[in-house]
Amino acid sequence: MEYSEDHIAIAAEYALGTLDADERAQVETMMAVDEQFTALVQAWEFRLGVLNQMVGSVEPRPIVWENIKSAIGPAPAPQEPVALPEAQPPEPEPQQVEPESQQVEPEAVPDIAPQLAPQVHAPTPDRHVLQVPIVDDINVVYLESRVKRWRTIASAVGALAAALLAMLSLQVFRPDALPAALRPAPRIQTVEVKTPAPPLAPSSQYVALLQGQSGGPAFILTIDGATKNFTVRKVGATPEPGKSFELWLISDKLPRPRSLGVIGANDFTANPVLAGYDADVVNGATYAVTVEPAGGSPSGQPTSAPVFSGKLIETVPPSQPPAPAGTKK
């Protein structure tokens, strides 16, 4: 029975384990009623079983955890509470006891010289008598003028301080009430808002098994759908001495095969040369491997027939953009 490319592709994806639950149930139903389709799925499982050899568990090195702890830094030590000294009540200051004013007793003044001593009146019971020095009129006038001068200066300084306080208050609370020359300049503050970058969506992945007439896979070709970078994994091919394997892209949209480079002696060979081709050419082309002289074909064209070939199969579909909020499906 001849199967379409969709049947072959879904059988390969079933073997790879990339189908969802409904698609896997559909494949299992077809396998239950069609023995040939069951054989096709088993053939793909045999061919793609080597992909399990490419995946293995990786144990992180002990230095990884040490680097994480050094990046985090040591935990801060708990701070002990500090006992503050209790405030002592202020000691009462000793009160100064002023000495009582001594009453001035009137001295007896002889009658023979009343003009030589000032007359002192006897103190009343509720009033103390103070001795006041005699000051001449010149000193009194000088002190009075100095007091008036300091009072004038103090009044001017107070008025100036009041004016400055009023102007500052207006600048803070009501700047529009001031003249244009006294208004503060408007302050412009620039706020930078950083928008987090959207998460990178996984791109589609393609794989091709390059195999010969014997049926066993010789190379596994993997292509990233976004960057078009490809990687060739050597599986069962053994190079001949003095020869090199060279990868070719063969498409009916191109006039002749295009070289994708020589496959190296290591297990993996990566190359970004597919970035210059359209997606239709990359996805629908046939990829072939020929045996060429050491270093590749000298003419830029294959010098021998392909020994291994295969076509791409999409293993990881491109992710769909999220639906905008508020839309109904």
BATORDO-875195 format. One record per residue: residue in three letters; x negated, y, z of N, C-alpha, C in turn. Coordinates in pm, whole numbers, padded with zeros to 5 digits, always signed. Example, Ala and Ser with C-alpha at 12.3 -4.5 7.8 and 13.67 -1.06 7.14 Angstrom:
ALA-01319-00569+00780-01230-00450+00780-01320-00330+00780;SER-01285-00225+00708-01367-00106+00714-01290+00003+00787;
This chain:
MET-00085-00120+00000+00000+00000+00000-00088+00124+00000;GLU-00054+00219-00087-00130+00343-00093-00072+00443+00008;TYR-00161+00505+00083-00120+00603+00183-00166+00742+00139;SER-00086+00841+00173-00121+00980+00140-00231+01030+00233;GLU-00282+01149+00198-00388+01207+00281-00335+01241+00421;ASP-00205+01273+00433-00149+01302+00566-00149+01176+00652;HIS-00113+01060+00592-00116+00935+00668-00259+00901+00712;ILE-00355+00920+00620-00495+00890+00654-00544+00984+00764;ALA-00507+01114+00753-00553+01212+00852-00492+01184+00990;ILE-00362+01149+00993-00300+01125+01125-00353+00996+01186;ALA-00390+00898+01103-00453+00778+01157-00590+00810+01217;ALA-00667+00897+01149-00799+00935+01202-00785+01015+01332;GLU-00687+01107+01338-00669+01185+01461-00619+01097+01575;TYR-00540+00993+01542-00498+00899+01647-00618+00827+01705;ALA-00713+00790+01616-00834+00724+01664-00921+00819+01746;LEU-00920+00947+01707-00999+01046+01782-00932+01087+01912;GLY-00797+01066+01925-00726+01104+02046-00689+01250+02052;THR-00667+01315+01934-00634+01458+01931-00486+01485+01907;LEU-00401+01380+01901-00258+01399+01878-00186+01424+02010;ASP-00070+01491+01999+00011+01508+02119+00097+01384+02141;ALA+00183+01389+02242+00260+01270+02280+00358+01227+02171;ASP+00429+01324+02108+00525+01288+02004+00456+01228+01882;GLU+00342+01287+01843+00272+01235+01725+00214+01096+01754;ARG+00164+01074+01874+00112+00942+01906+00225+00837+01906;ALA+00343+00875+01954+00456+00782+01951+00496+00749+01807;GLN+00488+00850+01718+00520+00825+01578+00420+00728+01516;VAL+00290+00746+01546+00188+00656+01491+00207+00515+01545;GLU+00234+00502+01673+00252+00369+01731+00375+00300+01674;THR+00480+00375+01642+00598+00315+01576+00562+00264+01437;MET+00484+00342+01361+00442+00298+01228+00353+00175+01237;MET+00266+00171+01341+00180+00054+01357+00260-00071+01391;ALA+00372-00053+01459+00452-00170+01498+00523-00233+01379;VAL+00553-00153+01274+00629-00206+01160+00544-00222+01036;ASP+00421-00169+01036+00336-00174+00915+00199-00228+00955;GLU+00169-00350+00911+00039-00410+00946-00076-00340+00873;GLN-00051-00298+00750-00157-00231+00675-00193-00097+00741;PHE-00092-00026+00789-00122+00099+00859-00196+00072+00989;THR-00163-00040+01056-00236-00079+01176-00382-00106+01143;ALA-00406-00174+01030-00544-00199+00988-00617-00069+00956;LEU-00544+00028+00897-00606+00158+00867-00647+00229+00996;VAL-00561+00227+01099-00596+00290+01226-00715+00221+01291;GLN-00717+00087+01286-00828+00013+01346-00959+00043+01272;ALA-00950+00061+01139-01071+00096+01064-01125+00231+01108;TRP-01035+00328+01130-01080+00458+01179-01138+00448+01320;GLU-01078+00365+01405-01133+00347+01539-01273+00288+01533;PHE-01296+00199+01437-01430+00141+01424-01530+00246+01375;ARG-01484+00331+01279-01575+00432+01223-01605+00544+01323;LEU-01502+00585+01395-01520+00697+01487-01564+00654+01625;GLY-01580+00525+01647-01625+00480+01779-01763+00530+01815;VAL-01842+00565+01712-01978+00614+01741-01975+00753+01804;LEU-01861+00823+01792-01854+00956+01855-01865+00947+02006;ASN-01826+00835+02064-01839+00819+02209-01985+00820+02253;GLN-02074+00782+02158-02216+00783+02194-02270+00925+02206;MET-02199+01022+02147-02245+01162+02150-02207+01232+02279;VAL-02117+01173+02357-02068+01237+02479-02114+01154+02597;GLY-02175+01215+02689-02220+01149+02811-02207+01240+02930;SER-02203+01181+03047-02193+01261+03169-02327+01328+03198;VAL-02319+01452+03240-02438+01532+03269-02435+01567+03416;GLU-02536+01526+03489-02547+01558+03631-02625+01688+03648;PRO-02568+01790+03711-02643+01915+03726-02766+01895+03815;ARG-02870+01970+03783-02993+01962+03861-02977+02025+04000;PRO-03054+01980+04098-03042+02040+04232-03073+02188+04235;ILE-03153+02237+04139-03189+02379+04141-03069+02468+04111;VAL-02961+02410+04049-02844+02491+04016-02777+02543+04144;TRP-02757+02454+04240-02694+02495+04366-02783+02593+04443;GLU-02916+02573+04438-03006+02668+04505-02995+02806+04442;ASN-02985+02811+04308-02972+02940+04242-02840+03008+04279;ILE-02733+02930+04293-02604+02988+04332-02612+03047+04473;LYS-02674+02972+04566-02683+03024+04702-02772+03148+04710;SER-02880+03150+04630-02967+03269+04632-02899+03389+04571;ALA-02811+03366+04469-02738+03477+04409-02633+03534+04504;ILE-02569+03447+04583-02468+03494+04679-02533+03569+04794;GLY-02651+03520+04838-02718+03584+04950-02677+03523+05083;PRO-02758+03543+05188-02725+03485+05319-02601+03550+05378;ALA-02529+03475+05455-02408+03527+05521-02448+03627+05630;PRO-02377+03739+05641-02412+03837+05744-02389+03784+05884;ALA-02485+03810+05973-02475+03763+06112-02367+03842+06184;PRO-02291+03776+06271-02186+03850+06344-02246+03952+06440;GLN-02188+04066+06440-02239+04175+06524-02182+04162+06665;GLU-02271+04174+06762-02227+04168+06902-02172+04303+06945;PRO-02068+04302+07024-02011+04431+07069-02109+04504+07160;VAL-02118+04631+07138-02210+04716+07215-02131+04780+07328;ALA-02180+04759+07450-02113+04815+07568-02149+04962+07581;LEU-02050+05044+07576-02071+05187+07588-02071+05227+07735;PRO-02156+05318+07774-02157+05362+07915-02029+05434+07950;GLU-01980+05404+08070-01858+05469+08113-01883+05617+08143;ALA-01786+05691+08102-01799+05836+08122-01787+05869+08271;GLN-01885+05939+08319-01883+05978+08460-01805+06108+08475;PRO-01723+06116+08575-01649+06243+08594-01746+06354+08631;PRO-01723+06469+08575-01814+06581+08606-01810+06617+08755;GLU-01928+06639+08803-01938+06677+08944-01890+06821+08962;PRO-01820+06844+09064-01771+06982+09085-01886+07075+09116;GLU-01884+07185+09049-01990+07284+09068-01969+07354+09202;PRO-02076+07380+09268-02061+07452+09397-02013+07593+09374;GLN-01916+07628+09450-01861+07762+09437-01953+07862+09506;GLN-01973+07964+09431-02057+08069+09487-01970+08159+09575;VAL-02017+08172+09692-01942+08256+09787-02007+08393+09790;GLU-01928+08480+09743-01981+08616+09741-01981+08672+09883;PRO-02084+08741+09916-02085+08800+10052-01983+08910+10063;GLU-01926+08911+10173-01826+09015+10194-01893+09153+10193;SER-01818+09238+10133-01872+09375+10125-01879+09435+10267;GLN-01989+09485+10283-02010+09547+10415-01947+09686+10417;GLN-01878+09703+10519-01818+09836+10533-01926+09936+10571;VAL-01914+10043+10501-02012+10150+10525-01959+10236+10640;GLU-02038+10234+10741-02000+10317+10854-02044+10459+10829;PRO-01960+10549+10856-02001+10690+10838-02106+10727+10941;GLU-02205+10788+10889-02312+10833+10976-02278+10973+11032;ALA-02330+10985+11145-02307+11116+11206-02393+11220+11141;VAL-02331+11323+11098-02403+11429+11026-02410+11549+11120;PRO-02526+11592+11143-02535+11709+11233-02472+11830+11169;ASP-02416+11908+11249-02347+12027+11201-02443+12133+11150;ILE-02572+12115+11187-02664+12224+11151-02704+12216+11006;ALA-02680+12097+10937-02720+12086+10795-02611+12018+10714;PRO-02493+12075+10703-02387+12011+10624-02415+12015+10475;GLN-02498+12105+10427-02524+12118+10285-02628+12021+10234;LEU-02699+11948+10319-02807+11859+10272-02759+11717+10247;ALA-02646+11672+10297-02600+11534+10278-02459+11536+10227;PRO-02425+11444+10135-02286+11438+10084-02193+11391+10193;GLN-02071+11436+10183-01971+11399+10280-01914+11262+10242;VAL-01906+11172+10337-01853+11035+10316-01730+11023+10401;HIS-01617+10985+10330-01492+10971+10402-01486+10835+10467;ALA-01416+10825+10572-01402+10697+10642-01318+10602+10557;PRO-01352+10472+10550-01279+10375+10466-01143+10347+10526;THR-01050+10323+10432-00916+10282+10473-00915+10135+10497;PRO-00818+10078+10565-00820+09933+10595-00814+09847+10471;ASP-00747+09886+10360-00732+09800+10240-00823+09839+10127;ARG-00926+09910+10145-01015+09956+10037-01157+09954+10087;HIS-01250+09905+09997-01393+09904+10025-01458+10026+09966;VAL-01558+10070+10025-01629+10188+09980-01758+10144+09914;LEU-01779+10179+09785-01899+10143+09709-01984+10267+09691;GLN-02114+10244+09693-02208+10353+09668-02234+10359+09518;VAL-02201+10465+09449-02216+10485+09305-02332+10578+09282;PRO-02425+10534+09196-02537+10624+09168-02492+10744+09088;ILE-02564+10846+09106-02532+10971+09036-02595+10967+08898;VAL-02511+10983+08790-02556+10980+08650-02533+11118+08592;ASP-02631+11162+08519-02616+11294+08461-02528+11290+08337;ASP-02484+11406+08290-02390+11415+08176-02453+11371+08044;ILE-02581+11386+08025-02646+11351+07898-02639+11201+07874;ASN-02670+11117+07978-02663+10972+07961-02520+10923+07937;VAL-02425+10985+07998-02286+10946+07977-02244+10968+07833;VAL-02278+11079+07774-02245+11108+07634-02314+11011+07540;TYR-02441+10975+07568-02516+10883+07481-02454+10743+07482;LEU-02419+10694+07602-02357+10561+07610-02220+10559+07544;GLU-02145+10665+07556-02013+10669+07495-02022+10665+07343;SER-02119+10732+07285-02134+10730+07138-02176+10591+07089;ARG-02262+10520+07164-02302+10385+07124-02185+10289+07131;VAL-02102+10300+07232-01985+10213+07243-01890+10235+07127;LYS-01867+10359+07088-01780+10388+06973-01838+10330+06844;ARG-01972+10341+06830-02035+10286+06708-02018+10135+06699;TRP-02041+10061+06808-02026+09915+06807-01881+09874+06787;ARG-01790+09950+06842-01649+09919+06819-01613+09935+06672;THR-01666+10038+06605-01637+10057+06462-01694+09944+06378;ILE-01819+09903+06409-01881+09792+06333-01804+09662+06355;ALA-01764+09634+06480-01689+09512+06508-01555+09513+06437;SER-01489+09626+06429-01361+09634+06358-01379+09609+06209;ALA-01485+09665+06151-01509+09645+06007-01540+09499+05975;VAL-01624+09436+06059-01656+09295+06037-01534+09206+06052;GLY-01450+09234+06151-01327+09157+06169-01233+09171+06050;ALA-01219+09294+05998-01133+09315+05881-01186+09241+05759;LEU-01321+09243+05740-01380+09172+05627-01359+09021+05639;ALA-01376+08966+05761-01354+08823+05781-01209+08785+05756;ALA-01117+08870+05801-00975+08843+05777-00942+08844+05628;ALA-01004+08939+05552-00980+08945+05408-01035+08821+05337;LEU-01156+08777+05377-01213+08657+05316-01129+08534+05347;LEU-01080+08524+05472-00996+08410+05508-00867+08409+05428;ALA-00809+08526+05410-00685+08533+05332-00709+08495+05186;MET-00822+08542+05128-00851+08509+04989-00876+08359+04972;LEU-00949+08296+05065-00973+08152+05057-00843+08074+05071;SER-00754+08120+05157-00626+08051+05174-00544+08059+05046;LEU-00545+08176+04981-00472+08189+04855-00533+08102+04745;GLN-00666+08092+04741-00729+08009+04639-00694+07862+04656;VAL-00673+07818+04780-00642+07678+04805-00495+07649+04785;PHE-00407+07733+04842-00265+07701+04845-00186+07771+04734;ARG-00219+07895+04703-00146+07969+04600-00243+08043+04510;PRO-00312+07973+04423-00410+08042+04336-00344+08134+04233;ASP-00215+08111+04200-00150+08196+04102-00126+08336+04155;ALA-00126+08356+04288-00102+08489+04344-00224+08580+04334;LEU-00340+08526+04304-00461+08606+04294-00476+08664+04154;PRO-00553+08773+04140-00583+08824+04005-00660+08721+03923;ALA-00659+08737+03793-00723+08638+03704-00872+08626+03732;ALA-00936+08740+03771-01081+08734+03795-01117+08656+03920;LEU-01023+08649+04017-01052+08579+04143-00997+08438+04148;ARG-00927+08393+04044-00873+08258+04046-00984+08154+04025;PRO-00981+08046+04098-01084+07944+04077-01067+07875+03943;ALA-01178+07838+03884-01173+07767+03756-01112+07629+03774;PRO-01026+07588+03682-00965+07454+03696-01070+07345+03684;ARG-01058+07245+03770-01152+07132+03769-01093+07017+03688;ILE-01170+06969+03596-01129+06858+03510-01205+06734+03552;GLN-01134+06632+03590-01195+06507+03635-01166+06397+03532;THR-01271+06338+03483-01259+06232+03384-01260+06098+03454;VAL-01158+06020+03428-01144+05886+03488-01163+05784+03378;GLU-01256+05695+03399-01284+05589+03301-01211+05462+03344;VAL-01124+05416+03256-01047+05295+03281-01101+05185+03190;LYS-01150+05081+03252-01206+04969+03177-01099+04863+03158;THR-01072+04833+03033-00975+04729+03000-01048+04597+02985;PRO-01006+04495+03058-01076+04367+03043-01062+04313+02902;ALA-01170+04254+02853-01170+04197+02720-01080+04074+02715;PRO-01007+04056+02604-00921+03938+02595-01005+03811+02591;PRO-00954+03704+02647-01032+03579+02644-01049+03528+02503;LEU-01164+03469+02479-01195+03416+02347-01111+03290+02321;ALA-01043+03291+02207-00961+03177+02170-01048+03072+02103;PRO-01028+02945+02134-01108+02841+02069-01076+02834+01922;SER-01179+02819+01838-01163+02811+01695-01141+02667+01653;SER-01096+02652+01528-01073+02518+01474-01206+02446+01452;GLN-01204+02314+01462-01322+02231+01445-01292+02125+01338;TYR-01395+02098+01256-01382+01999+01150-01497+01899+01164;VAL-01470+01775+01122-01572+01670+01128-01560+01586+01001;ALA-01672+01539+00953-01678+01451+00835-01775+01338+00864;LEU-01734+01216+00831-01822+01099+00843-01884+01073+00707;LEU-02014+01087+00699-02087+01063+00576-02136+00919+00579;GLN-02076+00836+00490-02107+00694+00490-02129+00646+00347;GLY-02195+00533+00334-02227+00478+00203-02132+00366+00165;GLN-02178+00285+00068-02096+00176+00018-02079+00066+00122;SER-02175+00052+00213-02165-00054+00313-02055-00028+00415;GLY-02012+00096+00429-01902+00129+00518-01943+00187+00650;GLY-02063+00165+00697-02106+00219+00824-02140+00367+00815;PRO-02107+00448+00916-02141+00591+00912-02291+00612+00924;ALA-02345+00700+00838-02487+00735+00843-02510+00869+00910;PHE-02420+00967+00885-02430+01099+00945-02290+01144+00987;ILE-02285+01231+01089-02162+01296+01132-02181+01446+01115;LEU-02097+01506+01030-02104+01649+01001-01994+01720+01079;THR-02031+01820+01161-01935+01898+01239-01946+02044+01198;ILE-01830+02109+01170-01827+02248+01123-01734+02327+01214;ASP-01780+02446+01260-01698+02538+01338-01618+02625+01242;GLY-01484+02627+01260-01399+02699+01167-01416+02849+01171;ALA-01460+02906+01284-01474+03051+01296-01606+03100+01238;THR-01716+03039+01278-01849+03083+01233-01897+03011+01109;LYS-01836+02896+01075-01877+02812+00962-02018+02756+00980;ASN-02068+02756+01101-02195+02690+01128-02172+02539+01137;PHE-02262+02462+01083-02244+02318+01085-02362+02251+01152;THR-02335+02131+01203-02437+02048+01268-02426+01907+01212;VAL-02541+01850+01175-02547+01715+01122-02608+01626+01229;ARG-02535+01521+01266-02585+01422+01363-02625+01295+01289;LYS-02751+01255+01305-02800+01133+01242-02753+01014+01327;VAL-02682+00918+01261-02626+00804+01333-02694+00675+01292;GLY-02683+00638+01162-02739+00510+01120-02833+00518+01004;ALA-02864+00637+00953-02952+00650+00837-03098+00644+00880;THR-03179+00576+00800-03323+00566+00824-03396+00624+00703;PRO-03475+00730+00718-03542+00790+00601-03654+00700+00549;GLU-03673+00708+00420-03782+00633+00358-03912+00711+00374;PRO-04023+00642+00378-04151+00713+00389-04175+00803+00268;GLY-04213+00927+00293-04240+01020+00185-04115+01077+00122;LYS-03998+01053+00178-03872+01104+00124-03800+01187+00230;SER-03700+01263+00184-03619+01346+00274-03473+01334+00234;PHE-03386+01339+00334-03242+01346+00309-03204+01492+00291;GLU-03125+01521+00187-03079+01657+00159-02927+01656+00148;LEU-02861+01757+00214-02716+01768+00217-02669+01860+00106;TRP-02560+01819+00035-02507+01895-00078-02358+01920-00056;LEU-02311+02036-00107-02170+02072-00108-02121+02060-00251;ILE-02022+01974-00273-01969+01948-00408-01823+01989-00407;SER-01785+02084-00495-01648+02135-00503-01613+02161-00648;ASP-01484+02138-00682-01440+02167-00818-01429+02317-00844;LYS-01442+02400-00737-01441+02546-00753-01580+02602-00777;LEU-01680+02517-00775-01819+02560-00799-01870+02491-00925;PRO-01953+02559-01006-02000+02497-01132-02095+02380-01110;ARG-02165+02376-00999-02262+02269-00974-02277+02251-00824;PRO-02333+02139-00781-02353+02118-00637-02445+02223-00578;ARG-02417+02259-00455-02497+02358-00382-02568+02288-00266;SER-02699+02316-00253-02777+02254-00147-02750+02325-00014;LEU-02728+02245+00091-02711+02296+00226-02833+02275+00313;GLY-02944+02231+00252-03069+02217+00325-03107+02073+00349;VAL-03229+02057+00391-03284+01925+00420-03246+01886+00562;ILE-03204+01761+00580-03172+01710+00713-03303+01673+00782;GLY-03326+01732+00899-03453+01712+00968-03467+01572+01025;ALA-03586+01550+01080-03614+01419+01137-03553+01401+01275;ASN-03509+01510+01341-03448+01498+01473-03306+01443+01462;ASP-03245+01415+01579-03109+01362+01577-03007+01466+01534;PHE-03033+01594+01559-02937+01699+01524-03006+01801+01435;THR-02933+01847+01333-02981+01952+01243-02870+02055+01229;ALA-02898+02180+01265-02799+02289+01259-02839+02388+01152;ASN-02738+02447+01084-02765+02540+00976-02643+02630+00958;PRO-02661+02762+00939-02547+02851+00920-02521+02889+00774;VAL-02567+02812+00675-02559+02855+00536-02417+02854+00482;LEU-02321+02790+00549-02184+02787+00499-02111+02919+00518;ALA-02169+03013+00589-02101+03141+00614-02074+03217+00485;GLY-02147+03190+00377-02127+03261+00251-02020+03202+00162;TYR-01954+03095+00203-01851+03031+00121-01714+03058+00181;ASP-01612+03057+00092-01475+03075+00136-01427+02954+00215;ALA-01323+02976+00297-01271+02866+00378-01210+02756+00292;ASP-01148+02794+00180-01091+02691+00093-01198+02601+00035;VAL-01312+02660-00001-01421+02580-00056-01480+02489+00051;VAL-01498+02542+00173-01560+02465+00281-01470+02349+00322;ASN-01339+02376+00336-01249+02273+00387-01217+02166+00285;GLY-01216+02199+00155-01179+02101+00055-01294+02037-00018;ALA-01419+02070+00017-01534+02018-00056-01569+01877-00010;THR-01649+01812-00092-01708+01682-00057-01854+01706-00019;TYR-01895+01646+00089-02032+01663+00139-02107+01532+00115;ALA-02219+01545+00043-02296+01427+00001-02440+01443+00044;VAL-02505+01328+00063-02646+01323+00102-02721+01242-00005;THR-02830+01300-00055-02916+01233-00152-03054+01214-00093;VAL-03129+01121-00156-03268+01097-00117-03356+01176-00213;GLU-03430+01273-00162-03513+01362-00242-03659+01350-00200;PRO-03749+01407-00282-03889+01409-00240-03904+01484-00108;ALA-04015+01464-00042-04039+01527+00087-04026+01678+00075;GLY-03943+01737+00160-03921+01881+00157-03801+01923+00076;GLY-03732+01832+00006-03613+01866-00070-03636+01867-00219;SER-03525+01884-00292-03531+01884-00438-03609+02006-00487;PRO-03706+01987-00577-03783+02101-00626-03705+02187-00725;SER-03599+02134-00787-03525+02207-00890-03398+02272-00839;GLY-03361+02246-00716-03237+02300-00664-03115+02221-00701;GLN-03131+02108-00767-03024+02018-00806-03058+01878-00760;PRO-02957+01795-00735-02986+01659-00690-03066+01581-00795;THR-03168+01510-00750-03250+01428-00841-03208+01282-00839;SER-03109+01248-00755-03060+01111-00750-02913+01114-00713;ALA-02848+01001-00728-02706+00991-00694-02689+00995-00543;PRO-02574+01044-00496-02550+01047-00351-02548+00906-00293;VAL-02610+00894-00176-02610+00766-00106-02509+00765+00008;PHE-02472+00884+00059-02371+00896+00162-02283+01015+00127;SER-02153+01007+00156-02060+01116+00125-01940+01106+00218;GLY-01863+01215+00225-01743+01220+00307-01676+01355+00296;LYS-01551+01365+00347-01474+01489+00346-01439+01528+00490;LEU-01406+01655+00504-01378+01708+00638-01240+01667+00686;ILE-01228+01647+00819-01102+01624+00887-01093+01724+01002;GLU-00978+01793+01012-00960+01892+01120-00933+01817+01250;THR-01021+01834+01348-01008+01765+01476-00948+01854+01584;VAL-00976+01984+01582-00920+02079+01679-00855+02191+01601;PRO-00719+02203+01605-00653+02310+01527-00680+02446+01589;PRO-00670+02552+01508-00689+02687+01565-00577+02722+01659;SER-00610+02795+01766-00511+02833+01867-00422+02942+01811;GLN-00293+02936+01848-00197+03036+01805-00203+03157+01899;PRO-00188+03281+01845-00187+03399+01934-00066+03397+02024;PRO-00081+03442+02150+00032+03441+02244+00142+03533+02199;ALA+00267+03492+02223+00383+03573+02185+00392+03696+02272;PRO+00429+03812+02216+00441+03935+02298+00546+03920+02404;ALA+00525+03991+02516+00618+03982+02629+00754+04036+02591;GLY+00858+03967+02634+00994+04015+02608+01058+03955+02484;THR+00983+03883+02401+01040+03824+02281+01109+03694+02316;LYS+01214+03666+02245+01289+03542+02266+01260+03446+02152;LYS+01239+03322+02187+01214+03219+02087+01347+03155+02046;
